[in-house]
Amino acid sequence: MNRAKRTGFSLVELIIVIVIIGIVSISTMQFIKFGAQIYATGTERDEVVAQARFALLRLSKELRQATPNSIRVQAGNVSGQAFQCLEFTPFKASSIYVNNPPLDTSSAGDLIVVAFNNEDKAFENDRVTLYPQSPADIYDLSNNRVRLLSADPVEEETNKTQRWSFDNGFAVASPTQRLFVLNNSPISFCVEGDSLYYYQGYDFEVNQPTPSLLHVLDGVKGQLLAKYISDHLVFEFNDASLTRNAIVNIRLAMGFNSSESLIFNHEVHIPNVP
């Protein structure tokens, strides 16, 4: 009698198959996990780069409208959190005057100013500065470099000039007969811990405000620009010299994944001179 043909697997063969399937499964899972990690890391890196690009573009755009010598930087620590703030005052218009400016700080006087174009205008109570040489000249009215317009400018007969009136004269004249109309509020970029915030809508302060003060001012709300900042010392200001304009150096160090970091070095030239 012929023996029946054997079918199926032996126990040894079954064990071998199970081991092989296990090895393949582990390898596949490791491959998938590694691919997912690469994707997650790439996504996070792209987010960091996008945040840095946005912050640097915003800083560059805003700083190019900075009034000459209005930039100031301070760093410190409040409630255990390190911070650094860059503050400046934008100007909304600039022109030249054609008469001798009023230099008696105790008497009223007028400036005859070349008229602005239709987009740039000055109004009563706008701040006007002549030849600011330091941040104190912008933020401290007692330096007599900033005066408030006492009335809206009056068009002269030629329509090419305007008469600007002030209750008090200026401390000095501008060597280039140039003036700046300041924005109604300074601007601050503050690194607080690992985040960069943007502030505006607050009054001029003799002493540069800290983030803790900006947080409690009415109508002032910090706008988050970037996260993941690993070094709060981001800003370095170099004053103008005889051979170059003022420069703000921005070193944005951003860390992620607990092990990686990206460093962005950016230089902003301040084109405006007093």
PyMOL commands that set and color helices and strands:
alter all, ss='L'
color gray80, all
select helices_A, chain A and resi 11-63+135-139+141-143+211-216
alter helices_A, ss='H'
color red, helices_A
select strands_A, chain A and resi 72-78+81-88+91-96+109-114+127-130+146-148+154-155+161-166+178-182+187-192+195-200+223-226+235-238+246-256+260-270
alter strands_A, ss='S'
color yellow, strands_A
deselect
rebuild
show_as cartoon
